Amino acid sequence: MSNPRIHNVNVADQRVLMSPTALREQVHISESLFEFVAESRGAIERIIDRQDHRLVVVVGPCSIHDVTAALEYAKQLKR
């Protein structure tokens, strides 16, 4: 049984997400960007499979809800 006084006490907001299909219809991606993503995934796969000697480092926030803060973070990483 759930206690309503403690149910979702850490949830600040709740929104319904759009489906992947609806998102694809709204966001148009160029063919060159699709190619870049495919090539990047291939490069990462080769590194993980040790066919490429480079190192993959994944850094950054787990999600981007503040675009301005994310861009500032990226600028600091670039430095």
C-alpha positions in Angstrom: 0.0 0.0 0.0 1.3 3.5 -0.9 1.5 6.3 1.6 0.4 9.5 -0.1 2.5 11.7 2.2 5.7 10.2 0.8 4.7 9.2 -2.7 7.0 10.9 -5.3 8.4 13.4 -2.8 11.5 13.9 -5.0 9.5 14.4 -8.2 9.4 18.1 -9.1 7.5 17.7 -12.4 6.0 15.1 -14.6 5.6 15.3 -18.4 4.5 12.9 -21.1 7.3 12.4 -23.6 6.6 12.3 -27.3 7.1 9.0 -29.2 10.3 8.4 -31.2 8.1 8.5 -34.4 6.7 11.9 -33.5 10.1 13.2 -32.7 11.5 12.0 -36.1 8.7 13.8 -37.9 9.5 17.0 -36.1 13.3 17.0 -36.3 14.8 16.9 -39.7 18.4 15.7 -39.8 20.6 16.1 -42.9 22.1 13.1 -44.7 25.6 14.4 -43.8 24.7 14.3 -40.1 23.4 10.8 -40.4 26.7 9.8 -42.1 28.7 11.5 -39.3 26.9 9.6 -36.6 27.3 6.3 -38.5 31.0 6.9 -39.0 31.5 8.0 -35.3 29.7 4.9 -34.1 31.9 2.7 -36.3 35.0 4.4 -35.0 33.9 3.8 -31.4 33.1 0.2 -32.2 36.6 -0.3 -33.6 38.2 1.2 -30.5 36.1 -1.0 -28.2 37.0 -4.0 -30.3 40.7 -3.0 -30.0 41.0 -2.6 -33.8 41.9 1.0 -33.2 44.5 2.1 -30.6 42.7 5.3 -29.5 41.0 5.8 -26.2 37.3 6.7 -25.9 36.5 8.9 -23.0 32.8 9.7 -22.2 32.3 12.8 -20.1 29.5 15.2 -19.4 26.1 15.4 -17.8 23.8 12.5 -18.0 21.2 14.7 -19.6 20.9 18.2 -21.0 18.0 20.2 -19.6 19.8 23.5 -19.5 21.3 24.2 -23.0 23.2 27.3 -21.9 24.9 25.3 -19.0 25.7 22.4 -21.4 27.4 24.7 -23.9 29.4 26.3 -21.1 30.4 22.9 -19.9 31.5 21.9 -23.5 33.6 25.1 -23.8 35.4 24.3 -20.6 36.0 20.7 -21.8 37.4 22.0 -25.1 39.9 24.2 -23.2 
